[in-house]
Amino acid sequence: MSTAKPRVGEPLDTLDLPRVGGGTVTLGSVSERWTMLFVYRGTHCPRCKRFLNKLNAVLDNWTETLDVVVTSADPEDRARADQTEHGWNFTLCHSLTEDQMHSLGVYVSDPLSPEETDHRFAEPGAFGIRPDGSLMLVDISNGPAARPDLEELLDGMQFNITNDLPVRGTV
């Protein structure tokens, strides 16, 4: 199945993401704040863990401006184990479905071996979501090596928010 580009400037399909520890995070509906959603490959990916450790180290800078939500296709026990091991303080969700992956427009991969993981998983993505539930910014990769620079991404998001810039890339 091919993956369509995410529809920037349009409302995100409503995503109900189960949160580690209980509850649900709903994205794509009206909220009071901007949200940055990061999709990661899962516990099997050391690059993801390094990226998320960097995010956690600068989380206070991010949460001054946006809510931060992180999710993967991992089941709750794997996501919780990573959260506990690394001390992540961001909102961590789990069990992202393949339909949700396609709705977001991320690339989806099969595991290379049973040792990697036992389920399909999403490749990395970052999504800036306006309070009205529409996508402002999208950064997706088809593999673990390409990630946004967190400092530059936050600076760009703050500039977009402060200046109420329009969505780009809609032509």
N, C-alpha and C positions, 0 to 999 in steps of 0.2 A: 504494500500500500504506500502510495506517495504521500508526502506531507505538504500541505498547502502553506503558503506564507501566512504568518499571523496578520490579522486585519487591523493595522494601526489606525487610530482615529475612530474606531468602532467599538461598541461595548464588547468586552470580553465575555465569552460564554460563561455563565455562572458556574463556578467551581466550588464544590463543597469538599474541603480537604480535612480528613481526620487528623487531629492534633495529637502529638505524643503526650501521653498523660491524660487524655480525654478531651472531649469537646470537638468542635468543628470550626474551621476558619472558612468563611465564605468570601470568595473573590468574584468580581464582576458585577457586584451590586453597589448601590450608593453607600459611601462611607464618609466619615468626617475628614479623613486624611489620605494623602497619597500612599501608595503601597509599592514596594519593590519585592517582586517574587523572584526567587532564585530556584531553579530546578537543577538538581545534581544527580549524578549517575547512581549513587548508592554507596553502601559501606565497602563494596569491593574496590572502590576507586581511590587510590592514595592521592591523586591530584585534586580530587574533590575535597578531601579532608584538609589538604593544605590550603586550598582556596577558602573553605569555610572557617578554618582557624584564623586566617587573615581577616575575614569578615567579622568574626567574633571579637577580634582585637580592636577593631575600629567601630564596633556596633553603636556605641554612644553617639558618635558623630552622625551616623546614619539615622538613628531614631529621633534626633532633634528635628529632622525634616520629614521622614517617611516611616511608615510601619514596614518591618522587614519580615517576610515569610519565606521559609525554605522548605522544599519538599522533594521527595523522590518516590520511586515505585517500591522501595523497600517496605516490608511489613513493619509494624510498630516495634517489635522486639529488636530488630536490627537498628532501626533509627534511634531507639532509646539507648541502646548499648553505645552507639557513637556519641550521642549527646552526653551520656554519663562519662565516657572515657575522655572526651575533649573539653567538657565543661561549657558547651555551647549555650548561650543565653538567648539566642534569637528564637522566634516562634518556629518550631520544627514540626512539620507534618509528614505523613507517610501514606503509603498505599495508593500513590497516584496511578490511576487506571490507564490502560492503553487508549481508551476513548478520550480521556482528559489530555493525554499527551498529544494526540492528533488535534484536538480542539485548540491547544496552545500553539501548535505548529512546530513543536520540537521534533528533532530526529529521534527515531526509536531504533534500538539495537537488540539483537539476540546475543546472549552470552557466548563467548568463545569456547567456554568449557564449563562443566558443572562446578569446578573450583572457583570460577569467577562469580557466578550467581546462578540461581535456578529459575529466573524469570526475565522477560523482556524488560528493558529499562529505557528511560529517557536520557538523551545526551544533554549537555548543559544548556541552560537558557537563563536569561535575565529579562524581566518584564516590568517596566514602569507603568503603573496603573493609576489613572486620575481618580479623584474622589467620586466622579460620576460613573466609574466602572469601565471607562474606555482605556484602550492601550495608547500610551504616549510614546513608549520606547521599547524596542525589542532587540535583543542580542542573543542569537542562537548559534550553536556550533554542532558539527556532526561528529565531534570527538572530544576527548578530554583535554587536549593540549591548548585549545584556544579559549581564553577567558578574558573578560573585561578587567581593566585595571580599576580596582575599587575606588581609589582616590579620584581618578579622572571621571569615573562614572558618577560618583556622588557630586562632584563639582558641576558636572553637566546637568544632572537632575536638579540641583539647587538653582542653577541659572535658568533652566526651563520653567521651574515653578515660580521663582521670583519675578520673571519677566512675562509670565503667562504666554509662553511661545506656542504657536500652533504645531500640530503634528507634522513631521516631515516624512517624505517617502511615499506619498499617496498618489503620485502620478503614474 
